[in-house]
Amino acid sequence: MEIIDDNVVINSDNIKSQMRKGILEYCILSILECNGEAYASSIISELKEAEMIVVEGTLYPLLTRQKNQGLLKYRWEESKQGPPRKYYSLTEKGVMTLKELDNAWNELVEAITKIKTNDNYFNNVKIHCDSD
């Protein structure tokens, strides 16, 4: 959706897409924590179910980066329905990183909530959110 105001075009779909990309790695770690382990197709399915649309071409580089950072490990398992599957799980470092991200997420949500509910003070001046 594009919003046009005073000859300025704002692509809200692009903004939403960038927000999703920013938290996708956090979502992957969260899915693996909940499931214990998962293969790429099941991670994509869970993301899509949560309306976090992602394709394999986006997911695989993220999984590789997280593995290279020591956040994930994987194991191969033979599949009766095709090629072997690579099952990912969190490493100890991945669990610790996820806890840090959980804290950061909670702080961010709290800050946004303060802003949206007029509870935020900056330099002793109340910031107002006027809605129509």
Buried (B, 14 or more C-beta within 10 A) or exposed (E): EEEEEEEEEEEEEEEEEEEBEEBBBBBBBBBBBEBEBBBBEBBBEBBEEEEBEBEEEBBEEBBEEBBEEEBBBBEEEEEEEEEEBBBBBBBEEBBEBBEEBBEEEEEEEEEEEEEEEEEBEEEEEEEEEEEE
